Amino acid sequence: MGATHFLTRKLAGVSAEMSLNVLAYNLKRVMKIIGTTSLMKAITVQKLVFLPI
């Protein structure tokens, strides 16, 4: 994924940093596989389903 070391020191910080790295990696993968437009449509649909205004 490109991360060779962590910027934080304690376990909680390292865990959060690793989670952000994995999230970024997975989002980049999804954008390459289905495209940005399809991803934005899926996010919008999920937002409307779970957060009714």
N, CA, C and O atoms as a DFTB+ gen file, in Angstrom:
212 C
 N C O
     1  1       0.807      -1.191       0.000
     2  2       0.000       0.000       0.000
     3  2       0.852       1.258       0.000
     4  3       0.320       2.358      -0.147
     5  1       2.139       1.124       0.158
     6  2       3.003       2.283       0.067
     7  2       3.464       2.836       1.396
     8  3       4.445       3.579       1.433
     9  1       2.797       2.507       2.493
    10  2       3.200       3.021       3.805
    11  2       4.325       2.145       4.357
    12  3       4.132       0.948       4.573
    13  1       5.488       2.733       4.583
    14  2       6.621       1.949       5.076
    15  2       6.856       2.145       6.562
    16  3       7.553       1.344       7.184
    17  1       6.292       3.188       7.143
    18  2       6.412       3.420       8.581
    19  2       5.229       4.268       9.040
    20  3       4.526       4.868       8.226
    21  1       5.024       4.307      10.340
    22  2       3.903       5.054      10.898
    23  2       4.388       6.377      11.467
    24  3       5.510       6.473      11.964
    25  1       3.541       7.393      11.392
    26  2       3.881       8.705      11.922
    27  2       3.529       8.824      13.402
    28  3       4.063       9.681      14.106
    29  1       2.628       7.961      13.870
    30  2       2.223       7.982      15.276
    31  2       2.980       6.904      16.039
    32  3       3.618       6.043      15.434
    33  1       2.910       6.951      17.378
    34  2       3.715       6.040      18.180
    35  2       2.915       4.984      18.932
    36  3       3.293       3.813      18.905
    37  1       1.845       5.346      19.590
    38  2       1.119       4.391      20.429
    39  2       0.149       3.566      19.598
    40  3      -0.181       3.923      18.467
    41  1      -0.302       2.459      20.172
    42  2      -1.141       1.509      19.449
    43  2      -2.423       2.143      18.911
    44  3      -2.820       1.864      17.779
    45  1      -3.065       2.980      19.694
    46  2      -4.312       3.613      19.231
    47  2      -4.055       4.492      18.010
    48  3      -4.833       4.476      17.056
    49  1      -2.973       5.251      18.037
    50  2      -2.635       6.114      16.904
    51  2      -2.245       5.318      15.676
    52  3      -2.649       5.643      14.559
    53  1      -1.455       4.270      15.888
    54  2      -1.033       3.424      14.769
    55  2      -2.235       2.711      14.169
    56  3      -2.335       2.578      12.949
    57  1      -3.145       2.255      15.017
    58  2      -4.347       1.585      14.534
    59  2      -5.195       2.527      13.680
    60  3      -5.679       2.140      12.617
    61  1      -5.372       3.753      14.143
    62  2      -6.149       4.737      13.382
    63  2      -5.457       5.066      12.065
    64  3      -6.109       5.178      11.027
    65  1      -4.143       5.220      12.108
    66  2      -3.391       5.539      10.896
    67  2      -3.476       4.398       9.880
    68  3      -3.638       4.641       8.685
    69  1      -3.369       3.167      10.351
    70  2      -3.465       2.015       9.456
    71  2      -4.870       1.913       8.871
    72  3      -5.031       1.588       7.695
    73  1      -5.879       2.188       9.680
    74  2      -7.260       2.161       9.185
    75  2      -7.473       3.181       8.076
    76  3      -8.142       2.892       7.085
    77  1      -6.907       4.373       8.238
    78  2      -7.021       5.396       7.192
    79  2      -6.285       4.977       5.925
    80  3      -6.766       5.222       4.819
    81  1      -5.122       4.348       6.079
    82  2      -4.379       3.864       4.913
    83  2      -5.170       2.806       4.157
    84  3      -5.229       2.831       2.928
    85  1      -5.777       1.879       4.886
    86  2      -6.560       0.818       4.250
    87  2      -7.798       1.401       3.576
    88  3      -8.149       0.989       2.470
    89  1      -8.465       2.355       4.228
    90  2      -9.634       3.002       3.636
    91  2      -9.268       3.707       2.333
    92  3      -9.976       3.579       1.334
    93  1      -8.167       4.448       2.344
    94  2      -7.728       5.155       1.134
    95  2      -7.400       4.169       0.018
    96  3      -7.758       4.395      -1.138
    97  1      -6.724       3.082       0.362
    98  2      -6.377       2.059      -0.628
    99  2      -7.640       1.462      -1.248
   100  3      -7.733       1.324      -2.468
   101  1      -8.609       1.112      -0.405
   102  2      -9.836       0.495      -0.907
   103  2     -10.664       1.463      -1.747
   104  3     -11.246       1.059      -2.753
   105  1     -10.726       2.733      -1.352
   106  2     -11.461       3.718      -2.157
   107  2     -10.812       3.918      -3.522
   108  3     -11.508       4.029      -4.531
   109  1      -9.478       3.964      -3.556
   110  2      -8.788       4.098      -4.843
   111  2      -9.063       2.888      -5.728
   112  3      -9.236       3.028      -6.939
   113  1      -9.105       1.703      -5.127
   114  2      -9.388       0.483      -5.886
   115  2     -10.796       0.504      -6.470
   116  3     -11.002       0.166      -7.636
   117  1     -11.761       0.905      -5.647
   118  2     -13.150       0.966      -6.112
   119  2     -13.282       1.977      -7.242
   120  3     -13.984       1.723      -8.221
   121  1     -12.611       3.129      -7.116
   122  2     -12.684       4.142      -8.171
   123  2     -12.111       3.615      -9.480
   124  3     -12.619       3.946     -10.551
   125  1     -11.067       2.806      -9.411
   126  2     -10.493       2.248     -10.633
   127  2     -11.377       1.164     -11.227
   128  3     -11.445       1.020     -12.448
   129  1     -12.060       0.395     -10.372
   130  2     -12.862      -0.728     -10.859
   131  2     -14.200      -0.261     -11.427
   132  3     -14.541      -0.614     -12.556
   133  1     -14.971       0.532     -10.661
   134  2     -16.313       0.910     -11.122
   135  2     -16.403       2.342     -11.619
   136  3     -17.397       2.715     -12.243
   137  1     -15.396       3.145     -11.358
   138  2     -15.405       4.525     -11.821
   139  2     -15.947       5.478     -10.767
   140  3     -16.684       5.087      -9.862
   141  1     -15.565       6.720     -10.911
   142  2     -15.925       7.737      -9.930
   143  2     -17.419       8.045      -9.953
   144  3     -18.030       8.221      -8.899
   145  1     -18.007       8.110     -11.133
   146  2     -19.430       8.441     -11.250
   147  2     -20.297       7.387     -10.573
   148  3     -21.216       7.722      -9.826
   149  1     -20.006       6.119     -10.832
   150  2     -20.780       5.041     -10.213
   151  2     -20.608       5.029      -8.703
   152  3     -21.562       4.773      -7.969
   153  1     -19.403       5.303      -8.238
   154  2     -19.147       5.347      -6.798
   155  2     -19.948       6.462      -6.141
   156  3     -20.540       6.261      -5.080
   157  1     -19.970       7.634      -6.761
   158  2     -20.719       8.760      -6.194
   159  2     -22.220       8.462      -6.167
   160  3     -22.905       8.838      -5.216
   161  1     -22.736       7.789      -7.202
   162  2     -24.151       7.411      -7.208
   163  2     -24.451       6.440      -6.073
   164  3     -25.467       6.578      -5.392
   165  1     -23.579       5.464      -5.865
   166  2     -23.780       4.482      -4.799
   167  2     -23.732       5.140      -3.426
   168  3     -24.525       4.800      -2.548
   169  1     -22.812       6.074      -3.233
   170  2     -22.712       6.779      -1.953
   171  2     -23.962       7.618      -1.715
   172  3     -24.470       7.667      -0.595
   173  1     -24.457       8.273      -2.749
   174  2     -25.658       9.098      -2.627
   175  2     -26.863       8.243      -2.262
   176  3     -27.659       8.629      -1.406
   177  1     -27.003       7.101      -2.895
   178  2     -28.123       6.206      -2.596
   179  2     -28.035       5.728      -1.156
   180  3     -29.045       5.722      -0.452
   181  1     -26.861       5.329      -0.703
   182  2     -26.692       4.873       0.677
   183  2     -27.007       5.985       1.668
   184  3     -27.622       5.741       2.706
   185  1     -26.587       7.203       1.352
   186  2     -26.853       8.334       2.242
   187  2     -28.355       8.567       2.368
   188  3     -28.852       8.842       3.460
   189  1     -29.071       8.459       1.267
   190  2     -30.513       8.673       1.301
   191  2     -31.223       7.558       2.056
   192  3     -32.244       7.799       2.699
   193  1     -30.695       6.345       1.983
   194  2     -31.323       5.215       2.667
   195  2     -31.115       5.314       4.172
   196  3     -32.053       5.088       4.937
   197  1     -29.901       5.649       4.613
   198  2     -29.579       5.622       6.035
   199  2     -29.779       6.952       6.750
   200  3     -29.909       6.971       7.973
   201  1     -29.805       8.049       6.029
   202  2     -29.951       9.359       6.659
   203  2     -31.102      10.139       6.030
   204  3     -30.866      11.113       5.315
   205  1     -32.334       9.730       6.285
   206  2     -33.453      10.477       5.697
   207  2     -33.532      11.883       6.287
   208  3     -33.350      12.087       7.488
   209  1     -33.804      12.833       5.418
   210  2     -33.855      14.243       5.847
   211  2     -35.291      14.671       6.047
   212  3     -35.549      15.819       6.406
